[in-house]
């Protein structure tokens, strides 16, 4: 009879061929010292490098390591969902593979949940990201929070420990657009935070560039809130009120004889401006309809291509 797994570590992998061995080494060193049953699940999000080969080689050396390879690049949060669906631990740690979040924090998470708690987030202090990335991140979250009305600490990412109850509840989220920390935040439960050291990326650079971050933020804003529609309605009301007042002023001037020649420029500018707003509103509504269309198709969040030999899922 197999022993019950106490802690599962779930980590999505993409373009990490030079990181995987160090990641596993640090995780093994920490988890072995804790003297518990554990598993490490690495999900290859169809990385174009040799990340999968590195994962398979690692599973041959340690049966506690298990690998999943997706059939294509579904994205980081879909890969996390795959790992959560397959993990078996009583407690689950989710962390990125770039080692900016240290495995050394796992025992601290474990101590905290033992005191009573369902979720323990790692709050990053003294972030080691580049200056412009930190500035952009703060601006991004301010705009994002405005459009979603979510109350969420921008220093918290995916890194944390979660109870089996939380993980099982998170599996009910089957929408196409995934955002792991926001899904967990929505669930509620007993939440704690501890400050964790944030390190520089072990090697390479993040696959999230400016365009991808903006796109992700915009998609999440639409998926988690109707506030963009409310903002558009408010803008429409303001413009309509302004146009009504301006129209009354022009009408009074016309009746009093102050206007003798109708203005071509004002007419063209009004038509173009209002036409642009109409197209903007229709486009935004179209994006919401597109989200509905993608959800009703009910396609799988991810597709597993293969598993490692040592990973008996």
C-alpha positions as CSV (number, residue, x, y, z in Angstrom):
1,X,0.0,0.0,0.0
2,X,1.5,3.3,-1.1
3,X,2.0,6.0,1.5
4,X,-0.1,9.1,1.5
5,X,1.7,12.0,-0.2
6,X,1.9,15.0,2.2
7,X,3.1,17.7,-0.2
8,X,2.9,18.0,-4.0
9,X,4.9,20.7,-5.8
10,X,3.4,21.8,-9.1
11,X,5.5,23.8,-11.4
12,X,4.8,24.7,-15.1
13,X,7.9,24.6,-17.3
14,X,8.6,26.5,-20.5
15,X,12.0,27.2,-22.1
16,X,13.7,26.0,-18.9
17,X,16.2,23.5,-20.1
18,X,19.0,25.2,-18.1
19,X,16.9,25.6,-14.9
20,X,15.3,22.2,-14.4
21,X,18.2,20.4,-12.9
22,X,18.9,23.2,-10.4
23,X,15.1,23.5,-9.6
24,X,14.9,19.8,-8.8
25,X,18.1,19.7,-6.8
26,X,16.9,22.5,-4.6
27,X,13.4,21.0,-4.2
28,X,14.8,17.6,-3.3
29,X,17.2,19.1,-0.8
30,X,14.4,20.9,1.0
31,X,11.7,18.2,0.9
32,X,14.1,15.4,2.0
33,X,15.0,17.4,5.1
34,X,11.3,17.7,5.9
35,X,11.1,13.9,6.2
36,X,7.7,13.7,4.5
37,X,6.3,11.9,1.5
38,X,6.3,14.2,-1.5
39,X,5.9,14.5,-5.2
40,X,7.3,17.0,-7.7
41,X,5.1,17.5,-10.8
42,X,6.7,19.3,-13.7
43,X,4.4,20.3,-16.6
44,X,6.1,20.9,-19.9
45,X,4.0,23.5,-21.7
46,X,5.3,22.2,-25.0
47,X,8.6,24.0,-24.6
48,X,10.6,24.2,-27.9
49,X,13.9,23.4,-26.1
50,X,15.0,20.2,-24.4
51,X,13.1,20.8,-21.2
52,X,11.0,17.6,-21.6
53,X,14.1,15.4,-22.0
54,X,15.5,17.0,-18.8
55,X,12.3,16.2,-17.0
56,X,12.3,12.6,-18.2
57,X,15.9,12.0,-17.2
58,X,15.1,13.4,-13.7
59,X,12.1,11.0,-13.3
60,X,14.4,8.1,-13.9
61,X,16.6,9.2,-11.0
62,X,13.8,9.9,-8.5
63,X,10.4,8.2,-8.6
64,X,9.0,11.2,-6.6
65,X,9.4,13.3,-9.7
66,X,6.6,13.1,-12.3
67,X,6.3,14.8,-15.7
68,X,3.4,15.8,-17.9
69,X,3.9,17.1,-21.4
70,X,1.1,19.1,-23.0
71,X,0.2,18.6,-26.7
72,X,0.9,22.3,-27.5
73,X,1.6,25.5,-25.7
74,X,-1.6,26.2,-23.7
75,X,-0.1,28.8,-21.5
76,X,1.3,28.9,-17.9
77,X,-2.0,28.9,-16.1
78,X,-3.5,26.0,-18.1
79,X,-0.3,24.1,-17.3
80,X,-0.8,24.8,-13.6
81,X,-4.3,23.4,-13.9
82,X,-3.0,20.2,-15.5
83,X,-0.7,19.7,-12.5
84,X,-3.4,20.4,-10.0
85,X,-5.7,17.9,-11.7
86,X,-3.0,15.2,-11.4
87,X,-1.4,15.9,-8.0
88,X,-2.3,13.8,-5.0
89,X,-0.7,15.7,-2.0
90,X,-2.6,16.7,1.1
91,X,-0.9,20.1,0.6
92,X,0.0,21.6,-2.7
93,X,2.7,24.1,-3.5
94,X,2.5,26.0,-6.8
95,X,5.6,27.8,-8.0
96,X,7.2,29.0,-11.2
97,X,10.2,27.2,-12.5
98,X,12.6,30.2,-12.8
99,X,13.7,30.0,-9.1
100,X,12.8,33.6,-8.4
101,X,10.6,32.1,-5.7
102,X,12.9,29.9,-3.5
103,X,12.0,26.3,-2.5
104,X,13.6,27.2,0.9
105,X,10.3,28.9,1.7
106,X,8.3,25.6,1.6
107,X,9.0,24.6,5.2
108,X,7.8,28.0,6.3
109,X,4.6,27.6,4.3
110,X,4.1,24.1,5.9
111,X,4.6,25.5,9.4
112,X,2.0,28.2,8.8
113,X,-0.7,25.8,7.4
114,X,-0.1,23.5,10.4
115,X,-1.2,26.4,12.6
116,X,-4.5,26.5,10.8
117,X,-5.1,27.8,7.3
118,X,-6.2,26.7,3.9
119,X,-4.1,29.1,1.8
120,X,-0.7,30.6,2.5
121,X,0.6,33.0,-0.1
122,X,4.1,34.2,-0.5
123,X,4.3,38.0,-0.5
124,X,7.4,39.0,-2.4
125,X,9.7,41.6,-0.8
126,X,12.4,43.5,-2.4
127,X,11.6,42.2,-5.9
128,X,14.6,41.6,-8.1
129,X,12.9,42.4,-11.4
130,X,14.3,45.1,-13.6
131,X,13.4,48.7,-12.8
132,X,11.1,49.3,-15.8
133,X,9.4,46.0,-15.2
134,X,8.6,46.9,-11.6
135,X,7.3,50.3,-12.7
136,X,5.2,48.8,-15.4
137,X,3.9,46.1,-13.0
138,X,2.6,48.7,-10.5
139,X,1.0,50.8,-13.3
140,X,-0.5,47.7,-14.8
141,X,-2.1,46.5,-11.5
142,X,-3.5,49.9,-10.8
143,X,-5.3,50.0,-14.1
144,X,-6.2,46.3,-13.8
145,X,-7.7,46.7,-10.3
146,X,-9.7,49.7,-11.6
147,X,-11.4,47.7,-14.3
148,X,-12.0,44.6,-12.2
149,X,-12.6,46.0,-8.8
150,X,-10.6,43.1,-7.4
151,X,-8.7,43.7,-4.1
152,X,-5.5,41.8,-4.6
153,X,-1.9,42.3,-3.5
154,X,0.3,42.9,-6.6
155,X,3.3,41.4,-4.7
156,X,1.6,38.0,-4.7
157,X,2.0,35.8,-7.7
158,X,1.5,32.0,-8.0
159,X,3.8,31.0,-5.2
160,X,2.0,29.5,-2.2
161,X,0.7,26.4,-0.4
162,X,-2.9,25.3,-0.6
163,X,-4.9,22.6,1.2
164,X,-6.5,19.7,-0.7
165,X,-9.9,21.3,0.0
166,X,-8.8,24.4,-1.9
167,X,-7.3,22.5,-4.8
168,X,-10.4,20.3,-5.2
169,X,-12.6,23.5,-5.2
170,X,-10.4,25.1,-7.8
171,X,-11.0,22.2,-10.2
172,X,-14.5,23.5,-10.6
173,X,-13.1,26.4,-12.6
174,X,-13.2,25.1,-16.2
175,X,-13.2,28.4,-18.1
176,X,-10.8,28.7,-21.0
177,X,-9.0,31.8,-19.8
178,X,-7.0,30.8,-16.7
179,X,-5.6,33.0,-14.0
180,X,-4.6,30.8,-11.1
181,X,-4.1,33.4,-8.3
182,X,-7.4,35.2,-9.1
183,X,-9.3,31.9,-9.1
184,X,-7.9,31.0,-5.7
185,X,-8.6,34.5,-4.5
186,X,-12.2,34.2,-5.6
187,X,-12.7,31.0,-3.6
188,X,-12.2,32.6,-0.2
189,X,-11.3,30.2,2.7
190,X,-8.8,31.0,5.4
191,X,-6.1,33.0,3.8
192,X,-2.7,33.9,5.2
193,X,0.4,35.6,3.8
194,X,4.1,35.4,4.7
195,X,6.9,37.5,3.3
196,X,9.3,35.6,1.1
197,X,12.6,36.5,-0.5
198,X,12.4,37.2,-4.2
199,X,15.5,36.3,-6.2
200,X,16.8,37.1,-9.6
201,X,15.9,34.7,-12.4
202,X,18.3,31.7,-12.3
203,X,19.0,32.0,-16.0
204,X,17.4,33.3,-19.3
205,X,14.5,35.7,-19.4
206,X,10.8,35.6,-18.8
207,X,8.5,34.6,-21.7
208,X,6.1,37.3,-20.6
209,X,6.9,40.4,-22.6
210,X,5.1,43.7,-22.5
211,X,2.6,42.8,-25.2
212,X,1.7,39.4,-23.6
213,X,1.2,41.1,-20.2
214,X,-1.1,43.7,-21.6
215,X,-3.0,41.1,-23.5
216,X,-3.3,38.9,-20.4
217,X,-4.4,41.8,-18.2
218,X,-7.0,42.9,-20.8
219,X,-8.4,39.4,-21.1
220,X,-8.6,38.9,-17.4
221,X,-10.4,42.2,-17.0
222,X,-13.1,41.2,-19.4
223,X,-13.4,37.7,-18.0
224,X,-13.6,38.7,-14.3
225,X,-15.6,41.9,-14.5
226,X,-18.3,43.8,-16.5
227,X,-16.8,47.1,-15.4
228,X,-15.4,47.9,-18.8
229,X,-18.9,47.9,-20.1
230,X,-20.1,50.1,-17.3
231,X,-17.2,52.5,-18.0
232,X,-18.3,52.6,-21.7
233,X,-21.9,53.3,-20.6
234,X,-20.7,56.1,-18.3
235,X,-18.6,57.6,-21.1
236,X,-21.6,57.4,-23.5
237,X,-23.8,59.3,-21.0
238,X,-21.2,62.0,-20.5
239,X,-20.8,62.5,-24.2
240,X,-24.6,62.5,-24.8
241,X,-25.1,65.0,-22.0
242,X,-22.4,67.2,-23.4
243,X,-23.9,67.0,-26.9
244,X,-27.4,67.8,-25.6
245,X,-26.1,70.9,-23.8
246,X,-24.1,72.0,-26.7
247,X,-27.0,71.5,-29.0
248,X,-29.2,73.7,-26.9
249,X,-26.6,76.4,-26.9
250,X,-26.3,76.3,-30.7
251,X,-30.1,76.2,-31.1
252,X,-30.4,79.4,-29.0
253,X,-27.7,81.1,-30.9
254,X,-29.3,80.1,-34.2
255,X,-32.7,81.4,-33.2
256,X,-31.2,84.6,-32.0
257,X,-29.5,85.1,-35.4
258,X,-25.9,84.7,-34.1
259,X,-25.3,81.7,-36.4
260,X,-25.8,82.4,-40.1
261,X,-23.6,79.7,-41.7
262,X,-23.6,76.1,-40.5
263,X,-20.1,74.8,-39.6
264,X,-18.8,72.0,-41.8
265,X,-15.8,71.3,-39.6
266,X,-17.9,70.9,-36.4
267,X,-20.3,68.6,-38.3
268,X,-17.5,66.3,-39.6
269,X,-15.7,66.2,-36.3
270,X,-18.9,65.2,-34.5
271,X,-19.7,62.5,-37.0
272,X,-16.2,61.0,-36.8
273,X,-15.9,61.3,-33.1
274,X,-19.3,59.6,-32.4
275,X,-18.7,57.0,-35.1
276,X,-15.4,56.1,-33.4
277,X,-17.1,55.7,-30.1
278,X,-19.8,53.6,-31.5
279,X,-17.2,51.3,-33.1
280,X,-15.4,51.2,-29.8
281,X,-18.5,50.2,-27.9
282,X,-19.4,47.5,-30.5
283,X,-15.9,46.1,-30.4
284,X,-16.0,45.8,-26.6
285,X,-19.3,44.1,-26.7
286,X,-17.9,41.8,-29.4
287,X,-15.1,40.8,-27.1
288,X,-17.5,39.8,-24.4
289,X,-19.5,37.8,-27.0
290,X,-16.2,36.2,-28.1
291,X,-15.6,35.1,-24.6
292,X,-19.1,33.6,-24.4
293,X,-18.5,31.8,-27.7
294,X,-15.2,30.3,-26.5
295,X,-16.7,29.1,-23.3
296,X,-19.8,27.5,-24.8
297,X,-17.6,25.4,-27.1
298,X,-16.5,23.6,-23.9
299,X,-13.1,22.6,-25.3
300,X,-10.6,21.1,-22.9
301,X,-8.3,23.5,-20.9
302,X,-5.3,21.4,-21.9
303,X,-4.4,18.2,-23.6
304,X,-1.8,15.7,-22.3
305,X,0.5,14.4,-24.9
306,X,2.5,12.1,-22.7
307,X,3.7,11.4,-19.2
308,X,7.1,10.5,-17.9
309,X,7.8,6.7,-17.4
310,X,8.2,7.2,-13.7
311,X,5.0,9.2,-13.3
312,X,2.3,6.6,-12.6
313,X,-0.7,8.9,-13.0
